[in-house]
């Protein structure tokens, strides 16, 4: 029985790529130094998967910045403002597109579907010239082959690439991006031909837009694209990978009718209805089904018994030799290796699996399906699952009762907005157009040092409080000098807008090295929500009241909203997400009530969904 990994984290177990990138950008190291780190990381990833027994190991999932930007480079679709003269795209042009430079801005960045990863949006138009300008996919396939690892090269599929693009500046917003399909397919043909010549036997096209609600014209583009590529793909096993949701029935029909495609990858974690669709619509004879049963977006250990049951059901539908065990999506959306968590609570750690552990789970399931079940491994997994279900630290009856008691009226404000505005104006007497800021002021090196030393117990609580108060006083004075109407305290005590609250809420755990790429070299360390959420003590009241005491002007309370806390965490998977969200909301509600009782106006509950979140 075969096994497959859709993709793997790029940053390295200790963020080696992040530090190498930032050193290169700062001019402290050379391109050769950066490439050495990248080469070593790729080799270690391929070796790890090969040693674990994975048959279909991906290549070209590594990136210096973003896989969609890599595709833009491959296609030579460089916006004119970067003054690219043609030829193979180098690091200078590549990073200028990603980050901007001294004279031109970066390309737009936006969320990769509903994940916390962000991709660089291609800018295309009728005058965009396409040419084969980055041989990265072929080079990395050859690189792995030289190490004795035969990989599956991964490409962002041509239709998804266009559907995720935007019209370039000066191009009508109504410009039909799919009209460029015939212009980009010749480049794809060149890539495929080189991969075949290099010895590739499989190729993976990521077409995640197939899970969206596509119209007939968009679906027809998939048929047109893969029909056009049919001759070049002849002799290759072609996998079209989808993820993040159920594939709609019309998309399923389109995908399974493509003659040039021999395998289909489905997310069976978020795609809860896909198994039923395969049963009802049927599965084409002689084709492969890559079953994404191991969650690529969360950090919980797989329920191996449940996954094996799902695989056995699929086996009867597609055939034993045509079923491949896989991850639900790329593992880049989860942390790298649980081995590096030496301080994580032992019980909670036993419930987890990061990317390295998920690779092992995939292979264990494949072996079990082939009749080579590792009984000890499955028994340990079952014991961990049982431990998690029965642990008293997971359940808080008081929290569950409060969430269950919520009524429809609890989700609506008791007074309308005009009445609230009138009450606010009577209390605050603000001008017609009052001024304020979002809340956080720059986190200086000195501030970070103070927090770090306090956490390490190198300075006393009194010294810490004194330092933070001093910073708040500076922030208040700056705002008063600028004649800001509603002030903020600057949040000098906060390390991260989610982590700060999670550290003070029950039901949360934190890792030391559970980093996940957000964009480029930017990594986040999401909290783990393992149990019912409550607020044991006030979280922000002391600092807000301290700030209010320094001014006669209104001081806003600053809270991260429950949806943001939920979406920027690894969320428990043993209850519906909305129930966890309600629990967080009830905890935040208590904080709001305490702030109001202390005379603080709650001005900002943050729900940041920025389209571009970084600067050069």
Protein Blocks (a to p, Z undefined) as FASTA:
>chain_A
ZZddfbdcfkbpnommmmmmmmmmnopacfklmmmmmmmmmmmmmmmmmmnopabdcehk
acfkbmklmmmmmnopacfklopgbdjddfklmmmmmnopfkbccdddddehjbfbdcdd
ddddfklccddfbfklmmmmmmmmmnopacddddddfklmmmmpccdehiafklcfklmm
mmmmmmmmmmmmmmmmnopabdcdddfklmpccdfklmmmmmmmmmmmmmmmgoiacddd
dehiacdfklmmmmmmpmkbcbdcddfklmmmlmmmmmmnopaehiacdddfbcfkbcbd
cdfklmmmmmmmmmmmnopklcccddfbdfklpcfblklmmkbcfklmmmpccfklmmmm
mmmmmmmmnopacfklmmmmmmmmmmmmmpmklpcfklmmmmmmpcfklmpcfbdfklmm
mmmmmmnopafbdcddfkiacddfklmmmmmmmmnopacfklmmmmmmmmmmmmmmmmmm
nopabdcehlmmbmbfklmmmmmpghiacdfklcccfbhjbccdddddfbdcddfbafkl
mmmmmmmmmpcbdcddddddfklmmmmcccdfkbcfklmmmmmmmmmmmmmmmmmmnopa
cfbccdddbfbfcdZZ
